[in-house]
Each structure stands twice: as structure tokens, then as C-alpha cells.
């Protein structure tokens, strides 16, 4: 049972990796640009990364905050 679960998990991770590679290839070959809907979004993202980089370590709480920021667009 455990081997089936692990095999399914590895298959999904492989599928995600392949999807990301295809997306990377397509985006590298197209000239498309988007506007960021919230002008301070990139500054907020940089601030989040600077908080993490201060001590050279990332805690689970900091990682959860980054995920929440990507998901909701705010701290």
C-alpha cells in the first residue's frame, strides 16, 4: 500500500515537473508581458524575501507566511 501511494506521489510530482518545463519553454519563446494588478505587490514580495534572508534560514512560519502571501496577496 505504501509503495502504491509513493508511486502515485512520484507520478504526480513528475507530471508537475513536466508541466512546468513545458510552461517555461513556451514562455521563453513568446514575448508576452502582464501588468501587476497591485503596484506594491513586487515590493511586498521583496520585503518578504528580505525577512527570510536576514538570518539565512527559513522557518516553517516564514514559509507559511510566504505561501499565504502568494495565495491571498497580503500578509
Secondary structure, 3 states (H helix, E strand, C coil): CHHHHHHHHHHHHHHHHHHHHHHHHHHHHCCCCCCCCCCCHHHHHHHHHHHHHCCCCCCHHHHHHHHHHHHHCCC
